[in-house]
């Protein structure tokens, strides 16, 4: 079963599968909270995806920088 983004005809993006949905749900709840997850309509969720992925990238960058500061040689 695959979920199709309503913007896929415009963006020519690949269809989302269940693993992608679980990952998006996890990141969204981690970043914005469960209450926001239940209140945001699906079309707004797809519009917010680029911002969500930017926030996740910022968190990962901060984690790696912090590990380097504490002396971890190969943080990943």
mmCIF file of the N, C-alpha and C atoms, coordinates in Angstrom:
data_MODEL
# 
_entry.id   MODEL 
# 
loop_
_atom_site.group_PDB 
_atom_site.id 
_atom_site.type_symbol 
_atom_site.label_atom_id 
_atom_site.label_alt_id 
_atom_site.label_comp_id 
_atom_site.label_asym_id 
_atom_site.label_entity_id 
_atom_site.label_seq_id 
_atom_site.pdbx_PDB_ins_code 
_atom_site.Cartn_x 
_atom_site.Cartn_y 
_atom_site.Cartn_z 
_atom_site.occupancy 
_atom_site.B_iso_or_equiv 
_atom_site.pdbx_formal_charge 
_atom_site.auth_seq_id 
_atom_site.auth_comp_id 
_atom_site.auth_asym_id 
_atom_site.auth_atom_id 
_atom_site.pdbx_PDB_model_num 
ATOM 1   N N  . UNK A 1 1  ? 0.843  -1.175 0.000   1.00 0.00 ? 1  UNK A N  1 
ATOM 2   C CA . UNK A 1 1  ? 0.000  0.000  0.000   1.00 0.00 ? 1  UNK A CA 1 
ATOM 3   C C  . UNK A 1 1  ? 0.888  1.238  0.000   1.00 0.00 ? 1  UNK A C  1 
ATOM 4   N N  . UNK A 1 2  ? 0.620  2.161  -0.902  1.00 0.00 ? 2  UNK A N  1 
ATOM 5   C CA . UNK A 1 2  ? 1.395  3.381  -0.953  1.00 0.00 ? 2  UNK A CA 1 
ATOM 6   C C  . UNK A 1 2  ? 0.477  4.582  -0.799  1.00 0.00 ? 2  UNK A C  1 
ATOM 7   N N  . UNK A 1 3  ? 0.999  5.612  -0.185  1.00 0.00 ? 3  UNK A N  1 
ATOM 8   C CA . UNK A 1 3  ? 0.274  6.864  -0.049  1.00 0.00 ? 3  UNK A CA 1 
ATOM 9   C C  . UNK A 1 3  ? 0.797  7.820  -1.102  1.00 0.00 ? 3  UNK A C  1 
ATOM 10  N N  . UNK A 1 4  ? -0.094 8.493  -1.783  1.00 0.00 ? 4  UNK A N  1 
ATOM 11  C CA . UNK A 1 4  ? 0.314  9.418  -2.829  1.00 0.00 ? 4  UNK A CA 1 
ATOM 12  C C  . UNK A 1 4  ? 0.168  10.846 -2.327  1.00 0.00 ? 4  UNK A C  1 
ATOM 13  N N  . UNK A 1 5  ? 1.204  11.609 -2.459  1.00 0.00 ? 5  UNK A N  1 
ATOM 14  C CA . UNK A 1 5  ? 1.170  13.003 -2.065  1.00 0.00 ? 5  UNK A CA 1 
ATOM 15  C C  . UNK A 1 5  ? 0.239  13.771 -2.987  1.00 0.00 ? 5  UNK A C  1 
ATOM 16  N N  . UNK A 1 6  ? -0.596 14.656 -2.448  1.00 0.00 ? 6  UNK A N  1 
ATOM 17  C CA . UNK A 1 6  ? -1.465 15.437 -3.321  1.00 0.00 ? 6  UNK A CA 1 
ATOM 18  C C  . UNK A 1 6  ? -0.687 16.387 -4.217  1.00 0.00 ? 6  UNK A C  1 
ATOM 19  N N  . UNK A 1 7  ? 0.553  16.658 -3.875  1.00 0.00 ? 7  UNK A N  1 
ATOM 20  C CA . UNK A 1 7  ? 1.374  17.547 -4.680  1.00 0.00 ? 7  UNK A CA 1 
ATOM 21  C C  . UNK A 1 7  ? 2.269  16.792 -5.660  1.00 0.00 ? 7  UNK A C  1 
ATOM 22  N N  . UNK A 1 8  ? 2.113  15.473 -5.741  1.00 0.00 ? 8  UNK A N  1 
ATOM 23  C CA . UNK A 1 8  ? 3.032  14.678 -6.546  1.00 0.00 ? 8  UNK A CA 1 
ATOM 24  C C  . UNK A 1 8  ? 2.927  14.992 -8.029  1.00 0.00 ? 8  UNK A C  1 
ATOM 25  N N  . UNK A 1 9  ? 1.751  15.388 -8.496  1.00 0.00 ? 9  UNK A N  1 
ATOM 26  C CA . UNK A 1 9  ? 1.643  15.716 -9.919  1.00 0.00 ? 9  UNK A CA 1 
ATOM 27  C C  . UNK A 1 9  ? 2.451  16.969 -10.243 1.00 0.00 ? 9  UNK A C  1 
ATOM 28  N N  . UNK A 1 10 ? 2.594  17.865 -9.281  1.00 0.00 ? 10 UNK A N  1 
ATOM 29  C CA . UNK A 1 10 ? 3.363  19.080 -9.506  1.00 0.00 ? 10 UNK A CA 1 
ATOM 30  C C  . UNK A 1 10 ? 4.847  18.857 -9.256  1.00 0.00 ? 10 UNK A C  1 
ATOM 31  N N  . UNK A 1 11 ? 5.169  18.134 -8.220  1.00 0.00 ? 11 UNK A N  1 
ATOM 32  C CA . UNK A 1 11 ? 6.564  17.976 -7.825  1.00 0.00 ? 11 UNK A CA 1 
ATOM 33  C C  . UNK A 1 11 ? 7.236  16.763 -8.448  1.00 0.00 ? 11 UNK A C  1 
ATOM 34  N N  . UNK A 1 12 ? 6.487  15.876 -9.068  1.00 0.00 ? 12 UNK A N  1 
ATOM 35  C CA . UNK A 1 12 ? 7.017  14.643 -9.662  1.00 0.00 ? 12 UNK A CA 1 
ATOM 36  C C  . UNK A 1 12 ? 7.791  13.835 -8.624  1.00 0.00 ? 12 UNK A C  1 
ATOM 37  N N  . UNK A 1 13 ? 7.267  13.793 -7.401  1.00 0.00 ? 13 UNK A N  1 
ATOM 38  C CA . UNK A 1 13 ? 7.915  13.075 -6.311  1.00 0.00 ? 13 UNK A CA 1 
ATOM 39  C C  . UNK A 1 13 ? 7.530  11.601 -6.355  1.00 0.00 ? 13 UNK A C  1 
ATOM 40  N N  . UNK A 1 14 ? 8.359  10.780 -5.732  1.00 0.00 ? 14 UNK A N  1 
ATOM 41  C CA . UNK A 1 14 ? 8.041  9.362  -5.651  1.00 0.00 ? 14 UNK A CA 1 
ATOM 42  C C  . UNK A 1 14 ? 6.887  9.161  -4.663  1.00 0.00 ? 14 UNK A C  1 
ATOM 43  N N  . UNK A 1 15 ? 6.099  8.116  -4.856  1.00 0.00 ? 15 UNK A N  1 
ATOM 44  C CA . UNK A 1 15 ? 5.005  7.867  -3.901  1.00 0.00 ? 15 UNK A CA 1 
ATOM 45  C C  . UNK A 1 15 ? 5.561  7.454  -2.540  1.00 0.00 ? 15 UNK A C  1 
ATOM 46  N N  . UNK A 1 16 ? 4.841  7.813  -1.508  1.00 0.00 ? 16 UNK A N  1 
ATOM 47  C CA . UNK A 1 16 ? 5.246  7.467  -0.148  1.00 0.00 ? 16 UNK A CA 1 
ATOM 48  C C  . UNK A 1 16 ? 4.762  6.073  0.197   1.00 0.00 ? 16 UNK A C  1 
ATOM 49  N N  . UNK A 1 17 ? 5.584  5.325  0.917   1.00 0.00 ? 17 UNK A N  1 
ATOM 50  C CA . UNK A 1 17 ? 5.136  4.018  1.393   1.00 0.00 ? 17 UNK A CA 1 
ATOM 51  C C  . UNK A 1 17 ? 4.942  4.081  2.910   1.00 0.00 ? 17 UNK A C  1 
ATOM 52  N N  . UNK A 1 18 ? 4.574  2.963  3.505   1.00 0.00 ? 18 UNK A N  1 
ATOM 53  C CA . UNK A 1 18 ? 4.254  2.928  4.929   1.00 0.00 ? 18 UNK A CA 1 
ATOM 54  C C  . UNK A 1 18 ? 5.475  3.274  5.782   1.00 0.00 ? 18 UNK A C  1 
ATOM 55  N N  . UNK A 1 19 ? 6.663  2.837  5.390   1.00 0.00 ? 19 UNK A N  1 
ATOM 56  C CA . UNK A 1 19 ? 7.868  3.176  6.156   1.00 0.00 ? 19 UNK A CA 1 
ATOM 57  C C  . UNK A 1 19 ? 8.121  4.677  6.142   1.00 0.00 ? 19 UNK A C  1 
ATOM 58  N N  . UNK A 1 20 ? 7.873  5.315  4.991   1.00 0.00 ? 20 UNK A N  1 
ATOM 59  C CA . UNK A 1 20 ? 8.020  6.773  4.925   1.00 0.00 ? 20 UNK A CA 1 
ATOM 60  C C  . UNK A 1 20 ? 7.014  7.451  5.839   1.00 0.00 ? 20 UNK A C  1 
ATOM 61  N N  . UNK A 1 21 ? 5.801  6.950  5.863   1.00 0.00 ? 21 UNK A N  1 
ATOM 62  C CA . UNK A 1 21 ? 4.763  7.520  6.719   1.00 0.00 ? 21 UNK A CA 1 
ATOM 63  C C  . UNK A 1 21 ? 5.165  7.420  8.188   1.00 0.00 ? 21 UNK A C  1 
ATOM 64  N N  . UNK A 1 22 ? 5.674  6.268  8.594   1.00 0.00 ? 22 UNK A N  1 
ATOM 65  C CA . UNK A 1 22 ? 6.107  6.084  9.984   1.00 0.00 ? 22 UNK A CA 1 
ATOM 66  C C  . UNK A 1 22 ? 7.244  7.035  10.334  1.00 0.00 ? 22 UNK A C  1 
ATOM 67  N N  . UNK A 1 23 ? 8.185  7.223  9.405   1.00 0.00 ? 23 UNK A N  1 
ATOM 68  C CA . UNK A 1 23 ? 9.300  8.128  9.645   1.00 0.00 ? 23 UNK A CA 1 
ATOM 69  C C  . UNK A 1 23 ? 8.808  9.568  9.769   1.00 0.00 ? 23 UNK A C  1 
ATOM 70  N N  . UNK A 1 24 ? 7.909  9.983  8.869   1.00 0.00 ? 24 UNK A N  1 
ATOM 71  C CA . UNK A 1 24 ? 7.373  11.341 8.913   1.00 0.00 ? 24 UNK A CA 1 
ATOM 72  C C  . UNK A 1 24 ? 6.600  11.564 10.200  1.00 0.00 ? 24 UNK A C  1 
ATOM 73  N N  . UNK A 1 25 ? 5.807  10.584 10.590  1.00 0.00 ? 25 UNK A N  1 
ATOM 74  C CA . UNK A 1 25 ? 5.032  10.696 11.839  1.00 0.00 ? 25 UNK A CA 1 
ATOM 75  C C  . UNK A 1 25 ? 5.969  10.837 13.027  1.00 0.00 ? 25 UNK A C  1 
ATOM 76  N N  . UNK A 1 26 ? 7.020  10.028 13.080  1.00 0.00 ? 26 UNK A N  1 
ATOM 77  C CA . UNK A 1 26 ? 7.984  10.084 14.187  1.00 0.00 ? 26 UNK A CA 1 
ATOM 78  C C  . UNK A 1 26 ? 8.649  11.452 14.254  1.00 0.00 ? 26 UNK A C  1 
ATOM 79  N N  . UNK A 1 27 ? 9.165  11.932 13.127  1.00 0.00 ? 27 UNK A N  1 
ATOM 80  C CA . UNK A 1 27 ? 9.828  13.236 13.100  1.00 0.00 ? 27 UNK A CA 1 
ATOM 81  C C  . UNK A 1 27 ? 8.877  14.361 13.464  1.00 0.00 ? 27 UNK A C  1 
ATOM 82  N N  . UNK A 1 28 ? 7.644  14.292 12.964  1.00 0.00 ? 28 UNK A N  1 
ATOM 83  C CA . UNK A 1 28 ? 6.678  15.354 13.220  1.00 0.00 ? 28 UNK A CA 1 
ATOM 84  C C  . UNK A 1 28 ? 6.318  15.412 14.698  1.00 0.00 ? 28 UNK A C  1 
ATOM 85  N N  . UNK A 1 29 ? 6.045  14.260 15.302  1.00 0.00 ? 29 UNK A N  1 
ATOM 86  C CA . UNK A 1 29 ? 5.695  14.225 16.719  1.00 0.00 ? 29 UNK A CA 1 
ATOM 87  C C  . UNK A 1 29 ? 6.890  14.639 17.569  1.00 0.00 ? 29 UNK A C  1 
ATOM 88  N N  . UNK A 1 30 ? 8.086  14.223 17.194  1.00 0.00 ? 30 UNK A N  1 
ATOM 89  C CA . UNK A 1 30 ? 9.287  14.597 17.932  1.00 0.00 ? 30 UNK A CA 1 
ATOM 90  C C  . UNK A 1 30 ? 9.524  16.102 17.884  1.00 0.00 ? 30 UNK A C  1 
ATOM 91  N N  . UNK A 1 31 ? 9.245  16.723 16.742  1.00 0.00 ? 31 UNK A N  1 
ATOM 92  C CA . UNK A 1 31 ? 9.518  18.143 16.560  1.00 0.00 ? 31 UNK A CA 1 
ATOM 93  C C  . UNK A 1 31 ? 8.398  19.027 17.077  1.00 0.00 ? 31 UNK A C  1 
ATOM 94  N N  . UNK A 1 32 ? 7.164  18.715 16.717  1.00 0.00 ? 32 UNK A N  1 
ATOM 95  C CA . UNK A 1 32 ? 6.045  19.609 17.012  1.00 0.00 ? 32 UNK A CA 1 
ATOM 96  C C  . UNK A 1 32 ? 5.098  19.100 18.097  1.00 0.00 ? 32 UNK A C  1 
ATOM 97  N N  . UNK A 1 33 ? 5.152  17.819 18.435  1.00 0.00 ? 33 UNK A N  1 
ATOM 98  C CA . UNK A 1 33 ? 4.298  17.283 19.480  1.00 0.00 ? 33 UNK A CA 1 
ATOM 99  C C  . UNK A 1 33 ? 3.097  16.525 18.936  1.00 0.00 ? 33 UNK A C  1 
ATOM 100 N N  . UNK A 1 34 ? 2.550  15.659 19.785  1.00 0.00 ? 34 UNK A N  1 
ATOM 101 C CA . UNK A 1 34 ? 1.449  14.799 19.356  1.00 0.00 ? 34 UNK A CA 1 
ATOM 102 C C  . UNK A 1 34 ? 0.174  15.592 19.110  1.00 0.00 ? 34 UNK A C  1 
ATOM 103 N N  . UNK A 1 35 ? -0.066 16.610 19.922  1.00 0.00 ? 35 UNK A N  1 
ATOM 104 C CA . UNK A 1 35 ? -1.288 17.401 19.750  1.00 0.00 ? 35 UNK A CA 1 
ATOM 105 C C  . UNK A 1 35 ? -1.320 18.044 18.369  1.00 0.00 ? 35 UNK A C  1 
ATOM 106 N N  . UNK A 1 36 ? -0.195 18.554 17.927  1.00 0.00 ? 36 UNK A N  1 
ATOM 107 C CA . UNK A 1 36 ? -0.106 19.160 16.600  1.00 0.00 ? 36 UNK A CA 1 
ATOM 108 C C  . UNK A 1 36 ? -0.333 18.110 15.515  1.00 0.00 ? 36 UNK A C  1 
ATOM 109 N N  . UNK A 1 37 ? 0.166  16.884 15.729  1.00 0.00 ? 37 UNK A N  1 
ATOM 110 C CA . UNK A 1 37 ? -0.011 15.805 14.755  1.00 0.00 ? 37 UNK A CA 1 
ATOM 111 C C  . UNK A 1 37 ? -1.493 15.498 14.552  1.00 0.00 ? 37 UNK A C  1 
ATOM 112 N N  . UNK A 1 38 ? -2.260 15.509 15.625  1.00 0.00 ? 38 UNK A N  1 
ATOM 113 C CA . UNK A 1 38 ? -3.678 15.173 15.509  1.00 0.00 ? 38 UNK A CA 1 
ATOM 114 C C  . UNK A 1 38 ? -4.494 16.317 14.921  1.00 0.00 ? 38 UNK A C  1 
ATOM 115 N N  . UNK A 1 39 ? -4.002 17.543 14.999  1.00 0.00 ? 39 UNK A N  1 
ATOM 116 C CA . UNK A 1 39 ? -4.777 18.695 14.547  1.00 0.00 ? 39 UNK A CA 1 
ATOM 117 C C  . UNK A 1 39 ? -4.464 19.134 13.118  1.00 0.00 ? 39 UNK A C  1 
ATOM 118 N N  . UNK A 1 40 ? -3.312 18.784 12.580  1.00 0.00 ? 40 UNK A N  1 
ATOM 119 C CA . UNK A 1 40 ? -2.908 19.270 11.262  1.00 0.00 ? 40 UNK A CA 1 
ATOM 120 C C  . UNK A 1 40 ? -3.569 18.429 10.175  1.00 0.00 ? 40 UNK A C  1 
ATOM 121 N N  . UNK A 1 41 ? -4.257 19.078 9.227   1.00 0.00 ? 41 UNK A N  1 
ATOM 122 C CA . UNK A 1 41 ? -4.818 18.329 8.098   1.00 0.00 ? 41 UNK A CA 1 
ATOM 123 C C  . UNK A 1 41 ? -3.722 17.794 7.184   1.00 0.00 ? 41 UNK A C  1 
ATOM 124 N N  . UNK A 1 42 ? -4.059 16.799 6.408   1.00 0.00 ? 42 UNK A N  1 
ATOM 125 C CA . UNK A 1 42 ? -3.073 16.111 5.577   1.00 0.00 ? 42 UNK A CA 1 
ATOM 126 C C  . UNK A 1 42 ? -2.446 17.033 4.536   1.00 0.00 ? 42 UNK A C  1 
ATOM 127 N N  . UNK A 1 43 ? -3.224 17.907 3.922   1.00 0.00 ? 43 UNK A N  1 
ATOM 128 C CA . UNK A 1 43 ? -2.648 18.788 2.904   1.00 0.00 ? 43 UNK A CA 1 
ATOM 129 C C  . UNK A 1 43 ? -1.637 19.765 3.511   1.00 0.00 ? 43 UNK A C  1 
ATOM 130 N N  . UNK A 1 44 ? -1.900 20.244 4.726   1.00 0.00 ? 44 UNK A N  1 
ATOM 131 C CA . UNK A 1 44 ? -0.929 21.114 5.400   1.00 0.00 ? 44 UNK A CA 1 
ATOM 132 C C  . UNK A 1 44 ? 0.314  20.336 5.808   1.00 0.00 ? 44 UNK A C  1 
ATOM 133 N N  . UNK A 1 45 ? 0.133  19.071 6.168   1.00 0.00 ? 45 UNK A N  1 
ATOM 134 C CA . UNK A 1 45 ? 1.273  18.241 6.532   1.00 0.00 ? 45 UNK A CA 1 
ATOM 135 C C  . UNK A 1 45 ? 2.246  18.118 5.365   1.00 0.00 ? 45 UNK A C  1 
ATOM 136 N N  . UNK A 1 46 ? 1.726  17.881 4.165   1.00 0.00 ? 46 UNK A N  1 
ATOM 137 C CA . UNK A 1 46 ? 2.590  17.774 2.996   1.00 0.00 ? 46 UNK A CA 1 
ATOM 138 C C  . UNK A 1 46 ? 3.271  19.100 2.682   1.00 0.00 ? 46 UNK A C  1 
ATOM 139 N N  . UNK A 1 47 ? 2.607  20.213 2.955   1.00 0.00 ? 47 UNK A N  1 
ATOM 140 C CA . UNK A 1 47 ? 3.227  21.514 2.740   1.00 0.00 ? 47 UNK A CA 1 
ATOM 141 C C  . UNK A 1 47 ? 4.335  21.770 3.751   1.00 0.00 ? 47 UNK A C  1 
ATOM 142 N N  . UNK A 1 48 ? 4.219  21.200 4.957   1.00 0.00 ? 48 UNK A N  1 
ATOM 143 C CA . UNK A 1 48 ? 5.195  21.422 6.019   1.00 0.00 ? 48 UNK A CA 1 
ATOM 144 C C  . UNK A 1 48 ? 6.403  20.494 5.943   1.00 0.00 ? 48 UNK A C  1 
ATOM 145 N N  . UNK A 1 49 ? 6.376  19.498 5.072   1.00 0.00 ? 49 UNK A N  1 
ATOM 146 C CA . UNK A 1 49 ? 7.465  18.522 5.013   1.00 0.00 ? 49 UNK A CA 1 
ATOM 147 C C  . UNK A 1 49 ? 8.842  19.146 4.792   1.00 0.00 ? 49 UNK A C  1 
ATOM 148 N N  . UNK A 1 50 ? 9.017  20.099 3.875   1.00 0.00 ? 50 UNK A N  1 
ATOM 149 C CA . UNK A 1 50 ? 10.377 20.676 3.726   1.00 0.00 ? 50 UNK A CA 1 
ATOM 150 C C  . UNK A 1 50 ? 10.875 21.333 5.013   1.00 0.00 ? 50 UNK A C  1 
ATOM 151 N N  . UNK A 1 51 ? 9.989  22.010 5.736   1.00 0.00 ? 51 UNK A N  1 
ATOM 152 C CA . UNK A 1 51 ? 10.383 22.646 6.989   1.00 0.00 ? 51 UNK A CA 1 
ATOM 153 C C  . UNK A 1 51 ? 10.697 21.600 8.056   1.00 0.00 ? 51 UNK A C  1 
ATOM 154 N N  . UNK A 1 52 ? 9.932  20.514 8.061   1.00 0.00 ? 52 UNK A N  1 
ATOM 155 C CA . UNK A 1 52 ? 10.173 19.434 9.012   1.00 0.00 ? 52 UNK A CA 1 
ATOM 156 C C  . UNK A 1 52 ? 11.546 18.815 8.781   1.00 0.00 ? 52 UNK A C  1 
ATOM 157 N N  . UNK A 1 53 ? 11.887 18.554 7.526   1.00 0.00 ? 53 UNK A N  1 
ATOM 158 C CA . UNK A 1 53 ? 13.181 17.948 7.223   1.00 0.00 ? 53 UNK A CA 1 
ATOM 159 C C  . UNK A 1 53 ? 14.331 18.902 7.521   1.00 0.00 ? 53 UNK A C  1 
ATOM 160 N N  . UNK A 1 54 ? 14.104 20.216 7.382   1.00 0.00 ? 54 UNK A N  1 
ATOM 161 C CA . UNK A 1 54 ? 15.135 21.185 7.767   1.00 0.00 ? 54 UNK A CA 1 
ATOM 162 C C  . UNK A 1 54 ? 15.380 21.130 9.269   1.00 0.00 ? 54 UNK A C  1 
ATOM 163 N N  . UNK A 1 55 ? 14.309 21.043 10.059  1.00 0.00 ? 55 UNK A N  1 
ATOM 164 C CA . UNK A 1 55 ? 14.456 20.964 11.512  1.00 0.00 ? 55 UNK A CA 1 
ATOM 165 C C  . UNK A 1 55 ? 15.183 19.683 11.920  1.00 0.00 ? 55 UNK A C  1 
ATOM 166 N N  . UNK A 1 56 ? 14.866 18.579 11.273  1.00 0.00 ? 56 UNK A N  1 
ATOM 167 C CA . UNK A 1 56 ? 15.539 17.312 11.581  1.00 0.00 ? 56 UNK A CA 1 
ATOM 168 C C  . UNK A 1 56 ? 17.022 17.414 11.235  1.00 0.00 ? 56 UNK A C  1 
ATOM 169 N N  . UNK A 1 57 ? 17.345 18.042 10.107  1.00 0.00 ? 57 UNK A N  1 
ATOM 170 C CA . UNK A 1 57 ? 18.752 18.212 9.716   1.00 0.00 ? 57 UNK A CA 1 
ATOM 171 C C  . UNK A 1 57 ? 19.491 19.100 10.715  1.00 0.00 ? 57 UNK A C  1 
ATOM 172 N N  . UNK A 1 58 ? 18.827 20.145 11.211  1.00 0.00 ? 58 UNK A N  1 
ATOM 173 C CA . UNK A 1 58 ? 19.452 21.019 12.212  1.00 0.00 ? 58 UNK A CA 1 
ATOM 174 C C  . UNK A 1 58 ? 19.739 20.256 13.502  1.00 0.00 ? 58 UNK A C  1 
ATOM 175 N N  . UNK A 1 59 ? 18.795 19.421 13.938  1.00 0.00 ? 59 UNK A N  1 
ATOM 176 C CA . UNK A 1 59 ? 19.001 18.631 15.159  1.00 0.00 ? 59 UNK A CA 1 
ATOM 177 C C  . UNK A 1 59 ? 20.163 17.661 14.988  1.00 0.00 ? 59 UNK A C  1 
ATOM 178 N N  . UNK A 1 60 ? 20.244 17.023 13.825  1.00 0.00 ? 60 UNK A N  1 
ATOM 179 C CA . UNK A 1 60 ? 21.327 16.073 13.575  1.00 0.00 ? 60 UNK A CA 1 
ATOM 180 C C  . UNK A 1 60 ? 22.669 16.794 13.533  1.00 0.00 ? 60 UNK A C  1 
ATOM 181 N N  . UNK A 1 61 ? 22.707 17.964 12.922  1.00 0.00 ? 61 UNK A N  1 
ATOM 182 C CA . UNK A 1 61 ? 23.937 18.750 12.859  1.00 0.00 ? 61 UNK A CA 1 
ATOM 183 C C  . UNK A 1 61 ? 24.381 19.158 14.265  1.00 0.00 ? 61 UNK A C  1 
ATOM 184 N N  . UNK A 1 62 ? 23.446 19.589 15.089  1.00 0.00 ? 62 UNK A N  1 
ATOM 185 C CA . UNK A 1 62 ? 23.763 19.957 16.465  1.00 0.00 ? 62 UNK A CA 1 
ATOM 186 C C  . UNK A 1 62 ? 24.286 18.752 17.247  1.00 0.00 ? 62 UNK A C  1 
ATOM 187 N N  . UNK A 1 63 ? 23.685 17.582 17.037  1.00 0.00 ? 63 UNK A N  1 
ATOM 188 C CA . UNK A 1 63 ? 24.135 16.366 17.718  1.00 0.00 ? 63 UNK A CA 1 
ATOM 189 C C  . UNK A 1 63 ? 25.567 16.024 17.336  1.00 0.00 ? 63 UNK A C  1 
ATOM 190 N N  . UNK A 1 64 ? 25.874 16.107 16.043  1.00 0.00 ? 64 UNK A N  1 
ATOM 191 C CA . UNK A 1 64 ? 27.225 15.775 15.581  1.00 0.00 ? 64 UNK A CA 1 
ATOM 192 C C  . UNK A 1 64 ? 28.237 16.794 16.086  1.00 0.00 ? 64 UNK A C  1 
ATOM 193 N N  . UNK A 1 65 ? 27.886 18.077 16.047  1.00 0.00 ? 65 UNK A N  1 
ATOM 194 C CA . UNK A 1 65 ? 28.792 19.119 16.559  1.00 0.00 ? 65 UNK A CA 1 
ATOM 195 C C  . UNK A 1 65 ? 29.050 18.941 18.054  1.00 0.00 ? 65 UNK A C  1 
ATOM 196 N N  . UNK A 1 66 ? 28.018 18.579 18.800  1.00 0.00 ? 66 UNK A N  1 
ATOM 197 C CA . UNK A 1 66 ? 28.178 18.367 20.239  1.00 0.00 ? 66 UNK A CA 1 
ATOM 198 C C  . UNK A 1 66 ? 29.095 17.180 20.521  1.00 0.00 ? 66 UNK A C  1 
ATOM 199 N N  . UNK A 1 67 ? 28.920 16.100 19.760  1.00 0.00 ? 67 UNK A N  1 
ATOM 200 C CA . UNK A 1 67 ? 29.782 14.940 19.953  1.00 0.00 ? 67 UNK A CA 1 
ATOM 201 C C  . UNK A 1 67 ? 31.230 15.263 19.616  1.00 0.00 ? 67 UNK A C  1 
ATOM 202 N N  . UNK A 1 68 ? 31.446 16.040 18.563  1.00 0.00 ? 68 UNK A N  1 
ATOM 203 C CA . UNK A 1 68 ? 32.813 16.442 18.216  1.00 0.00 ? 68 UNK A CA 1 
ATOM 204 C C  . UNK A 1 68 ? 33.417 17.306 19.313  1.00 0.00 ? 68 UNK A C  1 
ATOM 205 N N  . UNK A 1 69 ? 32.611 18.186 19.897  1.00 0.00 ? 69 UNK A N  1 
ATOM 206 C CA . UNK A 1 69 ? 33.084 19.048 20.979  1.00 0.00 ? 69 UNK A CA 1 
ATOM 207 C C  . UNK A 1 69 ? 33.530 18.223 22.177  1.00 0.00 ? 69 UNK A C  1 
ATOM 208 N N  . UNK A 1 70 ? 32.797 17.138 22.466  1.00 0.00 ? 70 UNK A N  1 
ATOM 209 C CA . UNK A 1 70 ? 33.140 16.297 23.603  1.00 0.00 ? 70 UNK A CA 1 
ATOM 210 C C  . UNK A 1 70 ? 34.249 15.305 23.282  1.00 0.00 ? 70 UNK A C  1 
ATOM 211 N N  . UNK A 1 71 ? 34.761 15.318 22.056  1.00 0.00 ? 71 UNK A N  1 
ATOM 212 C CA . UNK A 1 71 ? 35.935 14.509 21.732  1.00 0.00 ? 71 UNK A CA 1 
ATOM 213 C C  . UNK A 1 71 ? 35.667 13.192 21.069  1.00 0.00 ? 71 UNK A C  1 
ATOM 214 N N  . UNK A 1 72 ? 34.461 12.947 20.614  1.00 0.00 ? 72 UNK A N  1 
ATOM 215 C CA . UNK A 1 72 ? 34.188 11.713 19.888  1.00 0.00 ? 72 UNK A CA 1 
ATOM 216 C C  . UNK A 1 72 ? 34.827 11.837 18.504  1.00 0.00 ? 72 UNK A C  1 
ATOM 217 N N  . UNK A 1 73 ? 35.610 10.829 18.129  1.00 0.00 ? 73 UNK A N  1 
ATOM 218 C CA . UNK A 1 73 ? 36.397 10.960 16.900  1.00 0.00 ? 73 UNK A CA 1 
ATOM 219 C C  . UNK A 1 73 ? 35.574 10.823 15.627  1.00 0.00 ? 73 UNK A C  1 
ATOM 220 N N  . UNK A 1 74 ? 34.699 9.863  15.553  1.00 0.00 ? 74 UNK A N  1 
ATOM 221 C CA . UNK A 1 74 ? 33.884 9.651  14.347  1.00 0.00 ? 74 UNK A CA 1 
ATOM 222 C C  . UNK A 1 74 ? 32.406 9.586  14.720  1.00 0.00 ? 74 UNK A C  1 
ATOM 223 N N  . UNK A 1 75 ? 31.796 10.727 15.008  1.00 0.00 ? 75 UNK A N  1 
ATOM 224 C CA . UNK A 1 75 ? 30.374 10.681 15.398  1.00 0.00 ? 75 UNK A CA 1 
ATOM 225 C C  . UNK A 1 75 ? 29.470 10.456 14.199  1.00 0.00 ? 75 UNK A C  1 
ATOM 226 N N  . UNK A 1 76 ? 28.638 9.481  14.278  1.00 0.00 ? 76 UNK A N  1 
ATOM 227 C CA . UNK A 1 76 ? 27.625 9.207  13.239  1.00 0.00 ? 76 UNK A CA 1 
ATOM 228 C C  . UNK A 1 76 ? 26.481 8.500  13.842  1.00 0.00 ? 76 UNK A C  1 
# 
